[in-house]
């Protein structure tokens, strides 16, 4: 099964933040260029910074938890297929 989603969906779920946390360990990030709350372009980049500030992390954990809460039944079902 493949169900195409938008970069906005990916970002709103908290997954972009989560993936970037891991990528920061290696000095990489996925950069999203946003104009008027719309993602125009996404690209990988080398970065010097590591991690996010406390507010960004708190917001990311909330978004990711909400995504999991709303999708856990489907995720569990798909893992068994």
C-alpha positions, -999 to 999 in steps of 0.1 A, spaced: 0 0 0 12 35 -9 -8 65 2 8 97 -9 8 125 16 20 161 15 50 176 32 25 196 53 9 164 65 44 151 74 53 183 92 20 186 110 23 150 123 56 159 141 75 134 120 97 161 103 108 173 137 114 137 149 134 127 119 155 159 121 163 151 157 180 120 145 196 137 115 211 164 137 232 137 153 250 133 120 251 170 111 222 168 87 186 181 85 157 182 61 151 219 55 115 230 46 111 263 29 77 277 40 58 306 24 24 317 38 21 284 58 27 263 27 58 241 22 73 251 -11 105 230 -11 122 204 11 159 194 7 186 177 28 214 200 41 245 198 62 241 218 94 263 228 123 236 229 150 225 199 171 190 196 185 162 221 190 151 245 217 128 234 245 96 250 230 102 233 196 108 199 213 77 203 235 56 211 205 71 182 185 63 157 213 27 170 214 23 167 177 39 133 175 18 120 204 -14 133 188 -4 116 156 2 83 173 -31 86 194 -51 92 162 -34 65 141 -24 37 164 -51 13 154 -42 16 117 -4 14 125 -10 -18 146 -32 -34 119 -8 -26 91 21 -40 110 4 -74 111 -4 -75 74 
